[in-house]
């Protein structure tokens, strides 16, 4: 098959994919958002007689954390959860369709530009990875902002209980008075209770959307208080003070490990910077690393050592509070 025919077939497939993506993008979606919202609020797993009850947050350690592989699998194969964590209001199907259409356009553009063919797959991978990276960054920023707002929300919830309001009304007060993103999370929990969902299930869902140990402390304290009794306002006050002390200690650790992080950045960036400088000053000298067999082995060893060094430095400066 000649390159001209291959390019023509590829262009036809890409145009068809683009037309399909635009059709899905602009198709009628009247009531779709409301239906998805009601489905998310009311759909729960049915509990048949004799079937074991759904696992509660009380069955897991408070400081339970997932490994990097588990986090990657959850985010990659559960885009809806990633969308919820990032507060990204776009249907998953439309998001995937738009990414596929953009990748097709870039692929055709790279083939038509006259550049070497191996640039096209690289450009497609970059176009597909960038939206995912954007979602992860947005999710991390939102969770960090939520963590900073949590102590103030606990104080407001405790004062609401002391004033005689119910716990549900306290959640509604936090949703009404606090800014985003904590307003949306507490408001969603408050709305779910209106639809008849139990408080335990709502708190479990919120801890899944916001993977934070302090929030797990709050959810566990509320569930235990409802089962055994106690002064919930005092518990919330103590949790709020604990969170503030954790933030204070984390700030001190951040300041003490700043030198190590800066040293790691310099040590990791210096070889690449010197490589670029030497490439422009003496190109033949630096290209011997790629042409000579021993040079390729040394280059591979240097890359492996850089990677190992980055892991070691990260392990040193990453102190969990």
C-alpha positions in Angstrom: 0.0 0.0 0.0 1.5 3.3 -1.1 1.9 6.2 1.5 -0.6 8.3 -0.5 -3.3 5.7 -0.1 -2.5 5.1 3.5 -2.7 8.9 4.2 -6.0 9.1 2.4 -7.5 6.2 4.4 -6.3 7.6 7.6 -7.7 11.1 6.8 -11.1 9.6 6.0 -11.2 7.7 9.3 -10.1 10.8 11.2 -12.8 13.0 9.5 -15.5 10.4 10.3 -14.3 10.3 13.9 -14.4 14.1 14.1 -17.9 14.2 12.7 -19.1 11.6 15.2 -17.5 13.4 18.1 -19.2 16.7 17.1 -22.5 14.9 16.8 -22.2 13.5 20.3 -21.0 16.9 21.6 -24.0 18.8 20.3 -26.7 16.2 20.7 -29.7 17.1 22.8 -29.0 16.7 26.5 -32.2 18.1 28.0 -32.6 16.8 31.5 -29.4 14.7 31.4 -27.6 16.6 34.2 -30.7 16.3 36.5 -31.1 12.6 35.7 -27.4 11.9 36.4 -27.7 13.9 39.7 -30.8 12.0 40.8 -29.2 8.7 39.8 -26.1 9.5 41.8 -28.1 10.4 44.8 -30.6 7.6 44.8 -28.9 4.6 43.2 -27.4 2.3 45.8 -26.7 -1.4 45.8 -29.8 -3.4 46.8 -29.5 -5.4 50.0 -31.1 -8.8 49.7 -32.0 -10.9 52.7 -29.0 -12.8 54.0 -26.5 -10.7 51.9 -23.7 -9.1 53.8 -24.1 -5.4 54.5 -22.0 -2.9 52.6 -18.5 -2.3 54.1 -18.5 0.8 56.3 -15.7 3.3 56.9 -15.4 1.9 60.4 -14.0 -1.4 58.9 -10.9 0.5 57.5 -8.0 2.0 59.4 -8.1 5.8 59.6 -4.7 6.2 58.1 -5.3 3.6 55.4 -3.6 4.8 52.2 -3.4 3.3 48.7 -0.2 2.6 46.9 0.8 4.6 43.8 -0.3 1.7 41.6 -3.7 1.4 43.2 -4.3 5.2 42.9 -3.3 5.1 39.2 -5.6 2.2 38.5 -8.5 3.9 40.3 -8.0 7.1 38.4 -7.4 5.5 35.0 -10.2 3.0 35.0 -12.7 5.1 37.0 -12.9 8.4 35.2 -16.2 9.3 36.8 -14.6 9.2 40.3 -11.7 11.4 39.0 -14.3 13.8 37.5 -16.0 14.0 40.9 -12.8 14.6 42.8 -11.8 17.3 40.3 -15.3 18.8 40.1 -15.2 18.6 36.3 -18.7 19.0 35.0 -18.5 17.1 31.7 -19.9 13.6 30.8 -17.3 11.0 30.5 -18.4 9.9 27.1 -18.2 13.5 25.7 -14.7 13.9 27.3 -13.4 10.7 25.8 -15.0 11.6 22.4 -13.4 15.1 22.4 -10.0 13.7 23.3 -10.3 11.1 20.5 -11.3 13.8 18.0 -8.5 16.0 19.0 -6.0 13.2 18.7 -7.3 12.3 15.2 -7.0 16.0 14.1 -3.4 16.1 15.4 -2.6 12.8 13.8 -3.8 14.0 10.4 -2.1 17.4 10.8 1.2 15.7 11.6 1.0 13.5 8.6 0.1 16.4 6.3 2.8 18.6 7.7 5.7 16.8 6.0 7.4 15.9 9.3 8.8 12.3 9.8 6.0 9.8 10.4 7.2 8.8 13.9 6.3 12.3 15.2 2.5 11.5 14.6 2.1 8.8 17.3 4.2 10.9 19.8 1.9 13.9 19.2 -1.2 11.7 19.6 0.1 10.4 23.0 0.8 13.9 24.2 -2.7 15.1 23.2 -4.3 12.1 25.0 -2.2 12.5 28.2 -2.5 16.2 28.6 -6.3 16.2 29.6 -5.6 13.5 32.1 -2.7 15.4 33.6 -4.9 18.5 33.8 -7.6 16.5 35.7 -5.1 15.1 38.2 -3.6 18.6 38.8 -7.1 20.1 39.3 -8.1 17.3 41.6 -5.0 17.8 43.8 -5.5 21.5 44.0 -9.2 21.0 45.0 -8.3 18.5 47.7 -5.6 20.8 49.1 -8.1 23.7 49.3 -10.7 21.4 50.9 -8.1 20.4 53.6 -7.4 24.0 54.4 -11.1 24.8 54.8 -11.9 21.7 56.9 -10.9 23.2 60.4 -13.1 26.2 59.9 -16.0 24.0 58.7 -15.6 21.9 61.9 -15.8 24.9 64.1 -18.9 26.1 62.3 -20.5 22.7 62.6 -19.6 22.5 66.3 -21.1 26.0 67.0 -24.3 24.9 65.1 -24.6 21.9 67.4 -24.1 24.0 70.5 -26.8 26.4 69.3 -29.3 23.5 69.2 -29.3 22.6 65.5 -29.3 19.0 64.3 -26.4 17.5 62.6 -28.1 17.6 59.2 -28.9 21.3 59.7 -25.2 21.8 60.6 -24.2 20.3 57.3 -26.6 22.6 55.5 -25.2 25.6 57.3 -21.7 24.7 56.3 -22.9 24.3 52.7 -24.6 27.7 52.9 -21.8 29.7 54.6 -18.5 28.2 53.4 -16.9 28.7 49.9 -16.1 26.0 47.4 -15.1 23.2 47.4 -16.2 22.3 50.9 -19.6 23.9 50.2 -20.2 21.4 47.4 -19.2 18.4 49.4 -21.1 19.1 52.5 -24.1 20.3 50.4 -24.1 17.1 48.5 -24.0 15.1 51.7 -26.9 17.3 53.0 -29.0 16.7 49.8 -28.4 12.9 49.9 -29.9 12.8 53.4 -33.0 14.6 52.0 -33.3 11.8 49.4 -33.4 9.2 52.2 -29.8 8.0 52.1 -28.3 7.3 55.5 -25.7 9.6 56.9 -23.1 6.7 57.1 -23.4 6.1 53.3 -23.2 9.8 52.6 -20.0 10.1 54.7 -18.5 7.0 53.1 -19.1 8.5 49.6 -17.6 11.8 50.7 -14.5 10.1 52.0 -14.1 8.4 48.7 -14.4 11.7 46.8 -12.0 13.4 49.2 -9.2 11.0 50.2 -8.1 12.7 53.4 -7.3 11.2 56.8 -8.7 14.2 58.7 -12.0 13.8 56.9 -12.0 10.1 57.8 -11.5 11.1 61.5 -14.6 13.3 61.1 -16.7 10.6 59.5 -15.7 8.0 62.0 -16.4 10.3 65.0 -19.8 11.2 63.7 -20.8 7.6 63.0 -19.5 6.4 66.4 -21.3 9.3 68.2 -24.6 8.3 66.5 -24.1 4.7 67.6 -22.8 5.2 71.1 -23.6 8.8 72.1 -21.4 11.5 73.4 -20.7 15.2 73.0 -20.2 15.6 69.3 -19.5 19.4 69.5 -16.6 18.7 71.8 -15.3 16.0 69.5 -15.5 18.3 66.5 -13.6 21.0 68.4 -10.8 18.5 69.3 -10.6 17.3 65.7 -10.4 20.9 64.5 -7.5 21.6 66.9 -5.8 18.4 65.8 -6.0 19.4 62.2 -4.6 22.9 62.9 -1.7 21.4 64.8 -1.1 19.0 61.9 -1.0 21.9 59.5 1.5 23.7 61.8 3.7 20.7 62.0 3.5 20.2 58.2 4.6 23.8 57.7 7.6 23.3 59.9 8.6 20.1 58.1 8.1 21.9 54.8 10.5 24.6 55.9 13.1 22.1 57.3 13.1 20.0 54.1 13.2 22.9 51.7 17.0 22.6 51.3 16.8 19.0 50.5 14.1 19.5 47.9 16.1 22.4 46.3 19.2 20.2 46.3 17.2 17.4 44.5 15.9 19.8 41.9 19.5 21.1 41.2 21.1 17.7 41.1 18.4 16.3 38.7 18.4 19.3 36.4 22.1 19.9 36.2 23.0 16.9 34.0 20.2 17.8 31.5 21.3 21.4 31.5 25.0 20.5 30.9 23.9 18.1 28.1 22.1 20.9 26.3 25.0 23.3 26.8 27.5 20.8 25.5 25.3 20.0 22.5 25.5 23.6 21.3 29.2 24.0 22.2 30.6 20.7 20.9 27.9 18.7 19.1 30.3 16.0 17.8 31.6 15.4 21.3 28.2 14.9 22.9 26.8 12.8 20.1 29.5 10.2 20.8 27.2 9.1 23.6 24.7 8.0 21.0 27.0 6.7 18.3 29.5 4.7 20.4 28.4 1.5 22.1 30.2 2.3 25.3 28.6 5.8 25.2 25.1 4.4 25.0 25.8 2.1 28.0 27.1 5.1 30.0 24.1 7.1 29.0 21.7 4.4 30.0 23.5 3.9 33.4 23.4 7.7 34.0 19.6 7.7 33.4 19.0 4.8 35.7 21.2 6.5 38.4 19.3 9.7 38.0 16.0 7.9 38.5 17.3 6.1 41.6 18.6 9.3 43.0 15.3 11.0 42.5 13.5 8.2 44.4 16.0 8.4 47.2 15.8 12.2 47.6 12.0 12.0 47.5 12.0 9.4 50.2 14.3 11.6 52.4 12.2 14.8 52.1 8.7 13.1 52.0 7.9 13.1 55.7 4.3 12.1 56.5 2.5 14.0 59.3 
